[in-house]
Amino acid sequence: MNPPFIRDRAGPRQLGTLALLCLALTARAAVPFDGGVSSLEALAQGQASGPVAIARPGTDSGAAIAPLLAAGPLSADTAVRIALLNNPGLQVSLAADGVNISDAAMAASPTRRKAGQDIVLLAAQARKAWTRAVAAAQIARLAAEAKDSAEAGGELARRMARAGNWSKLQQAREQLLLADAAAQLARARQAASSEREKLIVVLGLWGAQTGFALPDRLPELPKQPQELPDVESRVLQQRLDLQLASAEWAQQRRARREPGAEALWDAMGNAARVRELAVKARSEAREAYHGYRTAWDLAQYYEKQVLPLSRFIKDETLLRYNGMLASVFELLAESRAQAQAAGEAVQASRDFWLADADLRTVLAGAPYDAASGASTERPSTGAAAAAH
């Protein structure tokens, strides 16, 4: 039972004043729960360039994805289109939602909005899996180049030691470099195979479909990063959990209730919930954008500074070698160093495209933790968590 002194003080005037105060505190955070889409395909638009289709549960999408797989090296946009057509997890989620996401359902219904978030998360999942697979294969090729240099050095060291021009210690050092390069190559090839398999699972492929080709390298960096001074407001307008909380609070404010302590605390709790989600959404928007900008800066630094310097050092070492001012081992060492620098540049580029996918997902209304963990989660998991 509520204490009497609380009941006595919670009159209609005080309750109305507190409700207005809570409304004023959260007015900037509240997001209108209106608008929507008329079909699942409309929910998916913007996730990839060109038209995007979504296969209905129980349909065979093999004929639809065959030309996409055969069109040459798989692009990130094509990977997204295939995933939306063919991912079993998405079809399970849509089948579970059933009629609640059909074209006859209200566009602003929570279930329909959840389905839209499932689609957004799956698109991010596919884009990030593609990025990791391409980067891993690219790094594996660079590791093979480094091993070739180490093999050349090891063979030359063996011959020089046999001729008595090198000590066993010098030869052992070169052999150790070769052993390390061979181990690095094995790890890189395993990583490339693993990332490709993860991409295959996201795309829902099997059998002959898994023989698709990937590009030799990641896309070029954009010449300039996105400038998003309004990133917070854009995220607030799209957040599903904030929209649901705002709608629930608005519905309870419209309902007629007897004034009292219970109504007072309900009003305070609902207002606090909306404010809590708004604060978190704003923070996540800033975090995602800061990660994106930092990743672009680092990738640009490797592209404009580290790689040119590495190539210059190798070229200068080659000139010194041709002039008999540097040994062949110095030249081989610089070749290995350049391959290592190139691998680090690929990792920086990969991190940028992963951050770009996270930012896309956050701007589409998914929580940042769901976006950044999208590579390992089923699409329905993150959306369901956001809806509660």
C-alpha positions, 0 to 999 in steps of 0.5 A: 500500500502506498504511504498516505503522505504520498497519496495526499501530495499527489493531487491532479495539479501536482501530477500534471505539473510533473508530467509537463516537467518530464515532457520538457526534459525529454522533448528533444529526445522523443521521436515521433512514431509515425511513417513507415513502409509498404513492403519488405522490399522498401524496408531494404532499399538503401542497403545496396546500390540498385534494386534489392529484393527479399525472398519470402520464407519457403521460396527457392532463391537459387535462380535469382542469385545464380546470375549475381554469383556468375557476374564476376568477382563478388562486390560488397553490394552484391553480397548484401543483395544475395544475403537478403535473398538467401540468408536462412536466418532472415527467412526464419525471422520473417516466417516467425513474424508472419502476418505482422509484417505483411503488406496489410499490416500497419507500416508503423507496427513494432513487429514490422519495424523489428523486421526492418531492423533485422534487414539492416543488421543482416546487410551489415553482417554481409558487408562486414563478412565480405570485407573481412574475407577480401582483406584476409585473402589479400593479406595471405597473398602478401604473406606468400610474397614475404615467404618467397623473399625469406626462401630466397634468403635462406637458400642463399645463406645455405649456399654461402655457408656451404662455400665457407663464406658464412658462419652457421650462426648467420645461416641459422638466422636466415633459416629462422626468418624463413620458418617464421615467414612460413608460419605467418603464411599458414596462419594467413591462409587459415584466416582467409579460409575461415573468413570466406566460410563465414561469408558463405554462411551469411550468404546462405550458399552451399555446393557449387555456389561456394565457388564464387570469386572475390576481388583481389583487393578492398575498394579504394578509400573515399577521397574525403570522409563523410561530414555528419555534424547532425549524426545525433539527430539522424540516429535519434530519428531512426532508433527503433527502441527509442521510437517504441519507448516514446510511443508507449509513453505517449499512449500512457499519457493519453490514457485516463488514470486516477491521480495518485502515487502510482500514476506519478511514479509511472509518469516519472519512469516512462519519461526517464526511460525515454531520456535514458534511451536518448542519451545512450543513442546520442552517445552511440552515434558519436562513438560510431562516427568517431570510430569511422573518422579515426579509421579513415585517418589511419587508413589514409595515413598508411596509404599516403605516408607509410606505403610510399616511404616503404616503396622508396626505401626498397627502391633506394636499397635496390639502387645501392645493391646495383651499385654494390653498396648493399648486400642481397640480404639487405634487399631481401629484408626490405622486400619483406618489410614492404610486404609487412607494411602493405599488410598493415595498410590492408588491415587499416583499410579493412578497419575503415570499411568495417567502421563504415558498415557500423556507421551505416547500421547506426544511421539506419536505427540499430544500436551500436553494440548490435551493429559492431557485433553484427558479424557474429549475431543472427540478424533477429537477435540484435533487433529483438534485443532492441525492441525490448 
